[in-house]
Amino acid sequence: MLLGPRSISSLVVCSLPLALLVACGDDDGGGGTDGSDHADAAANIDATPSIPDAAGEPDAMPADLSCLGNPVPADAPATVTLSGTVVSIDLTGQMPVEGAIVELRRASNDRILDDNKPGGTPADGSYSLTARTRGTPLEAYLHSTADGLVTSRLYPPLPVFLDVPMVPLPMFDPLIVNFLSPDQEADKGIIVMLVLDCTGTPIQGATVMSTPEAGDIVYSDDMGIPDQSATSTGAAGTAFLINVPAGTVTVNATAMGESLLGHDVASVPDEVTTTVVLPGVPGA
């Protein structure tokens, strides 16, 4: 049963940072970043430095909070495009999802801005959705449905102000959800949180929170396995909010004595919401 949660950590830790931080870099005026930028970001994520534990290791590298307090950009191009791959997570690992219906929705009213209907994703799980911004960063999220998988939402840590490629959209096998929350209440949701520093490196020793509060918070260990005894994030930077009251939820985290950049997501019964918390806007 341990393979499932480890697969969750592998996807969230290794893929989401690169995808979601693309929209947080310097705006070169071209509406995106080139291949070398992606390679550098991936190198930063894969080469995770030693991070201090709760007791503090004298030779450990602290989390990079240099972007703390950076303002969110106020401008955006006329349109932004989010693209990537829908990936299922089950007890055997992860694989692309064929036939997934993906919608780009406005966060304030759930209005569908673009979708890939009627056929859904092809065999490689790929999707590409575009929305108009009216010149301001887009408060939006990705919503996905597919046969046999739990409906999923993916909220970026910031309003979208650039094209964001390579966004992996995780969907979960019901067995994984049952493993994470065997006592899940029917009228409440689950939120998966990943806490990153300004370089996209998972933060160890962070504590997460939500308003309204979750029924329980389960942190993962250094391998990404849920650890009921943990009181803060391990080296994977991951936490699972269980039995979260339905509705709008503000998520945030604290690290190294600092409050990070909170944002709103939705908790929805019978769905899994995934999101990232950052100190601020990297490269701003």
Residue pairs with C-beta under 8 A, 6 or more apart in sequence:
1 91
1 179
2 225
3 91
3 92
3 93
4 89
4 90
4 91
4 173
4 175
4 176
4 179
5 176
5 179
5 180
5 220
5 224
5 225
5 226
6 223
6 224
6 225
7 89
7 90
7 93
7 94
7 176
8 89
8 170
8 172
8 176
8 192
8 224
8 238
9 220
9 223
9 224
9 225
9 236
9 238
10 94
10 224
11 87
11 89
11 94
11 168
11 170
12 170
12 192
12 194
12 224
12 238
12 274
13 45
13 194
13 202
13 224
13 236
13 237
13 238
14 45
14 46
15 87
15 166
15 168
16 168
16 170
16 194
16 274
16 276
17 41
17 45
17 194
17 196
17 200
17 201
17 202
17 276
18 38
18 41
18 42
18 45
18 166
18 200
19 84
19 164
19 165
19 166
19 167
19 168
20 156
20 157
20 164
20 167
20 276
21 41
21 196
21 200
21 278
21 282
22 32
22 33
22 37
22 38
22 41
22 162
22 164
22 165
22 166
23 156
23 158
23 160
23 161
23 162
23 163
23 164
24 157
24 158
24 278
24 281
24 282
24 283
24 284
25 33
25 37
25 162
25 282
25 283
26 283
26 284
27 73
27 161
27 162
31 77
31 80
31 162
31 163
32 162
32 163
32 165
33 162
38 166
41 200
44 199
44 200
44 201
45 200
45 201
48 201
48 202
48 235
49 61
49 201
50 57
50 59
50 60
50 61
51 60
51 61
51 62
51 63
51 201
51 202
51 203
51 204
51 205
51 235
52 60
52 61
52 62
52 204
52 205
53 60
53 204
53 205
54 205
54 231
54 232
62 256
63 197
63 201
63 203
63 204
63 206
63 255
63 256
64 197
64 198
64 199
64 201
65 197
65 198
65 255
65 256
65 258
65 279
66 198
66 279
67 198
67 278
67 279
67 280
67 281
67 282
67 283
67 284
68 198
68 258
68 260
68 279
68 280
69 280
70 280
70 281
70 282
70 284
71 281
71 284
72 137
72 158
72 159
72 161
72 281
72 284
73 137
73 161
73 281
73 284
74 136
74 137
75 135
75 136
75 137
75 161
76 133
76 135
76 136
76 137
76 138
76 159
76 160
76 161
76 162
77 133
77 162
77 163
78 132
78 133
78 135
79 130
79 131
79 132
79 133
80 130
80 131
80 133
80 138
80 160
80 161
80 162
80 163
80 164
81 128
81 129
81 130
81 163
81 164
81 165
82 104
82 128
82 129
82 130
82 142
82 160
82 163
82 164
82 165
82 167
83 126
83 127
83 128
83 129
83 163
83 164
83 165
83 166
83 167
84 126
84 127
84 165
84 166
84 167
84 168
84 169
85 96
85 121
85 124
85 125
85 126
85 127
85 167
85 168
85 169
86 96
86 97
86 100
86 102
86 121
86 125
86 127
86 144
86 146
86 168
86 169
86 171
87 94
87 95
87 96
87 97
87 125
87 168
87 169
87 170
87 171
88 94
88 95
88 96
88 97
88 146
88 149
88 170
88 171
88 172
88 173
89 170
89 171
89 172
89 173
89 176
90 172
90 173
90 175
90 176
91 173
91 175
91 176
94 170
95 125
96 121
96 123
96 124
96 125
96 126
97 121
97 125
97 144
97 146
97 149
97 171
98 120
98 121
98 122
98 123
98 125
99 119
99 120
99 121
99 146
99 147
100 120
100 121
100 125
100 127
100 144
100 145
100 146
100 149
100 169
100 171
101 115
101 116
101 117
101 120
101 144
101 145
101 146
102 115
102 116
102 120
102 121
102 127
102 129
102 142
102 143
102 144
102 169
103 112
103 113
103 114
103 115
103 129
103 142
103 143
103 144
104 112
104 113
104 114
104 115
104 129
104 130
104 131
104 140
104 141
104 142
104 143
105 111
105 112
105 113
105 140
105 141
105 142
105 143
106 113
106 131
106 138
106 139
106 140
107 139
107 140
107 141
107 155
107 264
107 266
108 139
113 129
113 131
113 132
113 140
114 129
114 130
114 131
115 129
116 127
116 128
116 129
120 146
121 127
127 169
129 142
131 138
131 140
133 160
133 161
136 159
137 158
137 159
137 160
137 161
138 159
138 160
138 161
139 159
140 156
140 159
140 160
141 153
141 154
141 155
141 156
141 265
141 266
142 153
142 154
142 167
142 169
143 151
143 152
143 153
144 151
144 152
144 153
144 154
144 169
144 171
145 151
146 171
148 173
148 174
149 171
149 172
149 173
149 174
150 171
150 172
150 173
150 174
150 177
150 270
150 271
150 272
151 171
151 268
151 270
151 271
151 272
152 169
152 170
152 171
152 172
152 271
152 272
152 273
152 274
153 265
153 266
153 268
153 271
153 272
153 273
153 274
154 167
154 169
154 170
154 273
154 274
154 275
155 263
155 265
155 266
155 273
155 274
155 275
156 164
156 275
156 276
157 261
157 263
157 275
157 276
157 277
157 278
158 261
158 263
158 278
158 281
170 192
170 272
170 274
172 272
177 184
177 190
177 272
178 184
180 190
180 218
180 226
180 240
180 242
181 190
181 240
181 242
181 243
183 243
184 190
184 242
184 243
185 215
185 243
186 269
186 270
187 246
187 269
188 215
188 243
188 244
188 245
188 246
188 267
188 269
189 244
189 246
189 266
189 267
189 268
189 269
189 270
189 271
189 272
189 273
190 240
190 241
190 242
190 243
190 244
190 267
190 271
190 272
190 273
191 210
191 214
191 240
191 241
191 244
191 249
191 251
191 265
191 267
191 272
191 273
191 274
191 275
192 238
192 239
192 240
192 241
192 272
192 273
192 274
192 275
193 208
193 238
193 239
193 240
193 241
193 251
193 253
193 274
193 275
193 276
193 277
194 202
194 237
194 238
194 274
194 275
194 276
194 277
195 202
195 203
195 206
195 208
195 233
195 237
195 238
195 239
195 253
195 255
195 260
195 276
195 277
196 202
196 203
196 237
196 276
196 277
196 278
197 203
197 255
197 278
197 279
198 278
198 279
198 280
198 282
199 282
200 282
201 237
202 233
202 235
202 236
202 237
202 238
203 233
203 237
203 253
203 255
204 222
204 232
204 233
204 234
204 235
204 237
205 232
205 233
205 255
205 256
206 232
206 233
206 237
206 253
206 254
206 255
206 260
207 231
207 232
207 233
207 253
207 254
207 255
208 217
208 219
208 233
208 239
208 241
208 251
208 252
208 253
208 277
209 217
209 251
209 252
209 253
209 254
210 241
210 244
210 249
210 250
210 251
210 252
211 249
211 250
212 244
212 245
212 247
212 249
214 241
214 242
214 243
214 244
215 242
215 243
215 244
216 241
216 242
216 243
217 239
217 240
217 241
217 242
218 226
218 227
218 228
218 230
218 239
218 240
218 242
219 226
219 227
219 230
219 231
219 232
219 233
219 234
219 238
219 239
219 240
220 226
220 227
220 230
220 233
220 234
220 236
220 238
220 239
220 240
221 227
221 230
221 234
221 236
222 234
222 235
222 236
223 234
223 236
224 234
224 236
224 238
226 240
227 234
233 239
233 253
241 251
244 267
245 267
246 267
246 268
246 269
247 266
247 267
248 264
248 265
248 266
248 267
249 264
249 265
249 266
249 267
250 262
250 263
250 264
251 262
251 263
251 264
251 265
251 275
251 277
252 259
252 260
252 261
252 262
252 263
252 277
253 259
253 260
253 277
254 260
255 279
258 279
260 277
260 278
260 279
260 280
261 277
261 278
261 279
261 280
261 281
262 277
263 275
263 277
265 273
265 275
266 273
267 273
